[in-house]
């Protein structure tokens, strides 16, 4: 099987990046830029795994989280509420491999982890597509819970049935 089409691998990497971001956020001093970058990577891998899980093939060859978010919204409407948050995370992408010269703050790192948690929450099996009635405040609550949890080694992705 082509690894690009293996949802388990996408979820494995998403989990690894999510755990690393949470771990680094707890370090003193936190490495804000790296936390934001790893949150971006985890969100990208997670959404690509979600698209494969929903039988969208081939995996889109993009690093634009807004584009991935819109594709995911065709399977889970709650993603529409995260488009702006995905734009925020995309600024920390370094597709060329060169470091970003963005200086991430503590607030940026918290927002990045919160956005990631919002994405992970949408991928839990108990959140069906009929979830179209959520409002913007609900999305903010997911992000806030992600900040409050300070990311644990047991990411929501790790507990998903594959």
N, C-alpha and C positions, 0 to 999 in steps of 0.2 A: 504494500500500500504506500502511495505517495505520502510522505510525512506532512505535506501541506494540507492534505485532506483527512488527517487523523485528528478528530476532535479531542481525543484524550490527551494528545501531545500539546495542543493549544491550551487546554485547561491546566495541564501540568505546569507549563511555563507561566501561565497567568497566576497560578497559586504560588509558584516560586518567587516571582517578582513581587507579588502582594506581601508575602511574608518578609521578604528582604526589606521592602519599604517600611513596613511596620517596625521591624527590628532596628533599622537605622534611625527612625523617628524617635526611638527611645534612648538613643545614645546622646552623650553630652560632650560637646555640643552636637545637636542634630545636623545632619548633612542635608539641608533643605533641597538643594538642586537635585541630588541623587534620589531623594524621596519622591520628588515630582516626576523625574524621568522614569523611575521604576513603576510609579503609579500609572503613567502613560502606557508603558509597555504591558503592564498587567491588564489594563482596560482593553488595549488593542487585541491581545491574545485571547482574552475572555470573550470579547464580542465576535471574533473570528470563530472560536469554538462554538459559540451559541449559534452562529449562522450555519455551521456544519451540522450541528445537532438538529437544526430545523431544515436540513436537506438542501441548503443553498450551496451549490458547487458550480464552478470552482470558487475557492476563497478569494475575495476581492484583493487585488494587488495594490493596496493603498495603506497609507499610515494616517489618513485623515479620519479622526475619530467621529467627526460630525457625519461624514459619509457612512461610516460603519453604523453609527447610531440610527440613521435614517433607514438603513437596510434592516437592522434589528427591530425597528418599530413596526415593520410589516408582520412580525410574529408576536411582538409584545409592545403594546401601545405606550406603556410607561416610558419607553426610551425617548419619545418625543419631548418629554419634559427635561431631558438631560442634554439636549443639543448644545445649549450655551456652555454648559459645564464641560462638554467634550471639546468645544473650541478652546476653552481655558487650558485643558490638559494637553491639547495638541501643540501648544506653544513650547512645550518642553521636549518635543520630539527632536531627535538629531539624526534624520535619515541619511545624511552624508557621512555620519560617523565622527564628525568634528564636534567638539564640545559646544554646548549652548553657552552664549555669553549672557543669558538671562540670569539675574541674581534672584533666586527664589527666597522668599521670606518664610518665617514660621507660619504665617497666615496662608501663604501659597501652599506650603506642604500640607497643612491641615485641610485646605480646600481640595487639594489633589487626592488625598486619602479619602475624604468624604465623598467626592465624586466617584472614586473607584468603588467604595462601599455601596453607593446608589446603584451602580451598574451590576454589582454582584448580587444585590438583593433582587433585582429584576429577573435574574436567571434562575432563581430557586424554583423548583417544580411546582410549588403551591401558588405561584403567581400566574394564572392563566391569562390569555389575551383579553378576556372579558373585563379586564382591569382598566377600561377606558375612562372611568369616572374620576380618576385621581386628579388632584389639582396641584398647582405649583408648590403650595405649602407642604403637601405630602412629600414631594421630592426633597424639599429642604429638610424635612424631618429625617429622611433616610440619611442625608449627608451629615446632619448633626449627630445622629446615632453613631455614624462611622467615626466622627471626631471624638465623641465621648468614649467610645470603646477603645480608643488608642491602639487599634489593630492588634489582634492576638495572633499567636502562631497558628491558630486553627481558623483559617479563612473560610468564608461561606462556600468557596469553590471546592475546598477539600472534602466537604461532606456531601457533595452532589452525587447522585447515582449516575454512573457513566454508562 
